[in-house]
Amino acid sequence: MSVQVVLGDRGVEVNISGWTAVTNLRRTIQIPYASIEEVQSGNFKFPWTAVKRTGIATPRYKAGVFIIDKKKHFLSYHDASKVVILDLKGFEFDKIVIESDNPEQLTNHILLRRASHIS
């Protein structure tokens, strides 16, 4: 996997490695908990109208920055049914979609951390 998620004190850190890091010219994305509007696990439908800005797009792998419905997305997944989707506000990306071995558990952990920082 070319992305690792770390839940820190102030936010979610997405560590990027491999070709995903090379093609995006970055190794981390720091997302403050306050920027996370919604978190969900499930299936991501990649539209063929998406415009790739940087990254890789094959039928079986999506990684990089894409414009979808005029919104900036960061994607990194092989299996679109095992992803965590972060809807963001006031941040560099409008949405981040990353694959997880256990998307429901990661979603719950992010929601718990976010709740403790918002209240």
C-alpha positions in Angstrom: 0.0 0.0 0.0 1.4 3.4 -0.9 -0.6 5.3 1.8 -0.5 5.0 5.6 -2.8 6.9 7.9 -1.7 8.2 11.3 -4.2 9.7 13.7 -2.4 12.4 15.6 -3.2 14.9 18.3 -4.2 17.6 15.9 -5.4 15.8 12.8 -5.0 13.0 10.4 -1.7 12.5 8.7 -1.7 10.7 5.4 1.8 9.4 4.6 2.4 8.7 0.9 5.1 6.5 -0.5 6.1 4.7 -3.7 5.0 5.9 -7.1 2.1 7.8 -5.5 4.6 10.1 -3.7 6.8 10.4 -6.8 4.0 11.4 -9.2 2.5 13.8 -6.7 5.8 15.3 -5.5 4.8 15.0 -1.9 5.1 12.6 1.0 2.4 13.8 3.5 -0.9 15.4 3.7 -1.8 16.9 7.2 -5.6 17.2 7.7 -6.7 19.1 10.8 -9.7 17.5 12.5 -11.6 20.8 12.2 -11.4 20.5 8.4 -13.1 17.1 8.4 -16.9 17.6 7.7 -17.8 13.9 7.2 -16.1 10.5 7.3 -17.6 7.4 5.7 -16.5 4.0 4.6 -17.8 2.2 1.6 -17.6 2.2 -2.1 -16.3 5.1 -4.2 -17.6 5.5 -7.7 -14.9 6.9 -10.0 -16.5 8.8 -12.8 -14.9 8.6 -16.2 -15.3 12.4 -16.5 -12.7 12.8 -13.8 -9.7 14.9 -14.9 -6.3 13.7 -13.7 -4.0 16.5 -12.4 -1.2 14.4 -11.2 -0.9 10.7 -10.4 -1.8 7.3 -11.8 -5.2 6.2 -13.2 -5.6 2.6 -14.4 -8.7 0.5 -14.4 -7.5 -1.3 -11.2 -5.6 1.6 -9.5 -6.2 5.2 -8.8 -3.7 7.5 -7.0 -3.2 11.2 -7.2 -5.0 14.4 -7.6 -8.2 14.5 -9.7 -10.9 17.0 -10.4 -14.3 15.5 -10.1 -17.4 17.6 -10.5 -15.3 20.7 -10.2 -13.9 19.6 -6.8 -10.3 18.6 -6.0 -9.9 15.0 -4.8 -6.9 13.1 -3.6 -7.3 9.3 -4.3 -5.3 6.3 -3.4 -6.9 2.9 -3.8 -6.9 -0.4 -5.6 -10.3 -1.7 -4.3 -12.9 1.0 -4.4 -15.2 -1.0 -2.1 -12.6 -0.8 0.8 -12.1 2.9 1.1 -12.5 5.7 3.7 -13.9 8.9 2.3 -13.1 12.2 4.0 -15.3 15.2 3.0 -13.3 18.3 3.9 -13.9 22.1 4.2 -11.5 24.9 4.0 -8.7 22.6 3.0 -6.5 22.0 0.0 -8.7 19.1 -1.1 -12.5 18.8 -1.1 -12.3 15.1 -0.7 -9.7 12.4 0.2 -10.4 8.8 -0.7 -8.0 6.2 0.6 -8.0 2.4 0.8 -7.9 0.6 4.2 -7.7 -3.0 5.2 -10.5 -2.2 7.7 -12.3 0.9 6.5 -15.1 0.7 9.1 -12.6 0.6 11.9 -10.5 3.5 10.5 -13.7 5.5 10.0 -14.8 5.0 13.6 -11.4 6.0 14.9 -11.3 9.2 12.9 -14.9 10.1 14.0 -13.9 9.5 17.7 -10.8 11.7 17.4 -12.7 14.3 15.5 -15.5 14.5 18.0 -13.0 14.9 20.9 -11.4 17.9 19.1 -14.6 19.6 17.9 -16.4 19.6 21.3 
